[in-house]
Amino acid sequence: MRTLLALLVFSGAAHADEVDTPDNAVSLQLPALGLSSVAAQIEHDLGAHNLSLAGGLGVRTAAMGDYGSFTLGAGVELRRWLRTPMRGWFAAARVDGGRTLVEQTEEDRRVGSLWTLSSTVTIGYRWIFFRRVELTPSAGYAVIAEGGMDGRSPWTGRGAPAIGLTAGWVF
């Protein structure tokens, strides 16, 4: 009986350590969540140098009325955790790309397309609640380039603040 009790106590402690330092996270990007858009990401601890790698996909339909639009985007983010992997403070570098198609719906014709490329540096903090739920706000600065591949929209560049918030599960 004592052996069984000791085994349960120590296996529970080992399991708590695994949960306290998760290897993966699956999250929704809350600012992108709406009636016409969604963005999700998956993150994995790389196991070295307190680094993790996140990849994300997002879709959005924004134009209304006589026009319709569809945007598909993807991004990759490398995070450096300052103390403990996958929780607490981190610094990150992110690269995103997206393509937007715009059409005039009444005439059923394509107006054009737009490519968006951005690179972002951020700092953030991840909280883990109930040993499985994560909430991760971040803030930083993005450099964004946009242009039409069909020649009708010249490439332009700008900088912008970047605010992020994800919520999801760690495991």
C-alpha positions as CSV (number, residue, x, y, z in Angstrom):
1,M,0.0,0.0,0.0
2,R,2.8,2.4,0.9
3,T,4.6,1.6,-2.4
4,L,1.4,2.3,-4.3
5,L,0.9,5.6,-2.5
6,A,4.5,6.7,-3.0
7,L,4.2,5.8,-6.7
8,L,1.1,7.9,-7.1
9,V,2.6,10.9,-5.3
10,F,5.9,10.8,-7.3
11,S,4.1,10.1,-10.6
12,G,1.8,13.1,-9.9
13,A,4.9,15.3,-9.2
14,A,6.5,14.2,-12.4
15,H,3.4,14.9,-14.4
16,A,3.1,18.3,-12.8
17,D,6.6,19.2,-14.0
18,E,5.6,18.1,-17.6
19,V,2.5,20.3,-17.5
20,D,4.4,23.3,-15.9
21,T,6.8,23.3,-18.9
22,P,4.7,22.5,-21.9
23,D,6.1,21.5,-25.2
24,N,3.2,22.8,-27.4
25,A,0.5,25.4,-27.6
26,V,-2.5,25.8,-29.9
27,S,-4.0,29.3,-29.9
28,L,-6.5,31.6,-31.5
29,Q,-5.4,35.1,-32.2
30,L,-8.2,37.0,-30.5
31,P,-7.9,40.4,-32.3
32,A,-8.5,38.5,-35.6
33,L,-11.5,36.5,-34.3
34,G,-14.7,37.9,-35.7
35,L,-17.7,37.1,-37.9
36,S,-15.7,37.3,-41.0
37,S,-12.2,36.3,-39.9
38,V,-10.2,33.8,-37.9
39,A,-6.5,33.2,-37.2
40,A,-4.9,30.3,-35.4
41,Q,-1.4,29.2,-34.6
42,I,0.5,26.2,-33.2
43,E,3.8,26.6,-31.3
44,H,6.4,24.0,-30.4
45,D,9.3,24.2,-27.9
46,L,12.5,23.6,-29.8
47,G,14.2,22.2,-26.7
48,A,17.4,24.3,-27.0
49,H,18.3,27.8,-25.9
50,N,14.8,28.6,-24.6
51,L,13.5,28.9,-28.2
52,S,10.1,28.0,-29.6
53,L,8.7,28.2,-33.1
54,A,5.1,29.2,-33.9
55,G,3.3,28.9,-37.3
56,G,0.0,30.5,-38.0
57,L,-2.8,30.7,-40.7
58,G,-5.5,33.2,-41.0
59,V,-8.5,33.9,-43.4
60,R,-10.6,37.1,-43.7
61,T,-13.4,38.4,-45.8
62,A,-13.7,42.2,-45.3
63,A,-15.3,44.0,-48.2
64,M,-19.1,44.4,-48.2
65,G,-21.8,45.8,-50.4
66,D,-21.0,45.7,-54.1
67,Y,-17.5,44.3,-53.5
68,G,-16.1,41.1,-52.0
69,S,-12.6,40.3,-50.7
70,F,-10.8,37.2,-49.5
71,T,-7.5,37.3,-47.7
72,L,-5.3,34.2,-46.9
73,G,-2.2,34.8,-44.7
74,A,0.5,32.8,-43.0
75,G,3.2,33.6,-40.6
76,V,6.2,32.1,-38.7
77,E,7.5,33.4,-35.4
78,L,10.6,32.5,-33.4
79,R,10.4,33.2,-29.7
80,R,13.2,33.4,-27.1
81,W,11.8,32.8,-23.6
82,L,13.7,34.8,-21.1
83,R,13.5,32.4,-18.1
84,T,11.3,29.3,-18.5
85,P,10.4,27.9,-22.0
86,M,6.9,28.4,-23.1
87,R,5.8,30.6,-20.2
88,G,6.6,34.1,-18.8
89,W,8.5,36.8,-20.7
90,F,9.6,36.4,-24.3
91,A,11.1,38.3,-27.2
92,A,10.1,37.4,-30.7
93,A,10.7,38.0,-34.4
94,R,7.9,37.2,-36.9
95,V,7.5,37.1,-40.7
96,D,4.0,37.2,-42.3
97,G,2.7,37.1,-45.8
98,G,-0.8,37.4,-47.2
99,R,-2.7,37.7,-50.4
100,T,-6.0,39.6,-50.8
101,L,-8.3,39.1,-53.8
102,V,-10.9,41.9,-54.4
103,E,-13.9,41.4,-56.8
104,Q,-16.9,43.4,-57.9
105,T,-19.7,41.1,-57.0
106,E,-22.6,42.5,-59.1
107,E,-20.5,42.3,-62.3
108,D,-18.7,39.1,-61.2
109,R,-15.3,40.5,-62.1
110,R,-12.0,40.6,-60.4
111,V,-10.8,44.1,-59.4
112,G,-7.3,43.0,-58.4
113,S,-5.0,41.4,-55.9
114,L,-2.7,42.6,-53.2
115,W,0.3,41.0,-51.5
116,T,1.2,42.0,-48.0
117,L,4.6,41.1,-46.4
118,S,5.6,42.1,-42.9
119,S,8.3,41.5,-40.3
120,T,7.6,42.2,-36.7
121,V,9.6,42.3,-33.4
122,T,7.7,41.9,-30.2
123,I,7.9,41.3,-26.5
124,G,5.2,39.5,-24.6
125,Y,4.2,37.5,-21.6
126,R,2.4,34.1,-21.4
127,W,0.2,33.2,-18.4
128,I,-0.9,29.6,-17.9
129,F,-4.1,29.1,-16.0
130,F,-5.4,25.8,-14.7
131,R,-2.3,24.1,-16.0
132,R,-3.6,24.0,-19.6
133,V,-5.1,27.4,-20.6
134,E,-2.8,30.1,-22.0
135,L,-3.2,33.8,-22.4
136,T,-0.4,35.6,-24.2
137,P,-0.5,39.4,-24.8
138,S,2.4,41.0,-26.9
139,A,3.4,44.4,-28.2
140,G,6.0,45.5,-30.8
141,Y,6.6,47.1,-34.1
142,A,6.0,45.9,-37.6
143,V,7.4,46.9,-41.0
144,I,4.9,46.3,-43.7
145,A,5.2,46.2,-47.5
146,E,2.1,46.0,-49.8
147,G,1.7,45.9,-53.5
148,G,-0.3,44.5,-56.4
149,M,1.3,41.8,-58.5
150,D,-0.8,42.9,-61.5
151,G,1.0,46.2,-61.9
152,R,-2.0,48.4,-60.9
153,S,-0.9,49.0,-57.3
154,P,2.7,50.1,-56.6
155,W,4.6,48.6,-53.7
156,T,4.5,50.8,-50.6
157,G,6.1,50.4,-47.2
158,R,5.1,51.6,-43.8
159,G,5.7,51.0,-40.1
160,A,3.0,50.3,-37.6
161,P,2.7,49.3,-33.9
162,A,1.8,45.6,-33.4
163,I,-0.5,44.5,-30.6
164,G,-1.3,40.8,-30.2
165,L,-3.3,38.6,-27.9
166,T,-3.7,34.8,-28.1
167,A,-5.7,32.4,-26.0
168,G,-5.5,28.6,-26.2
169,W,-4.2,25.4,-24.7
170,V,-0.8,24.2,-23.8
171,F,0.2,20.5,-23.6
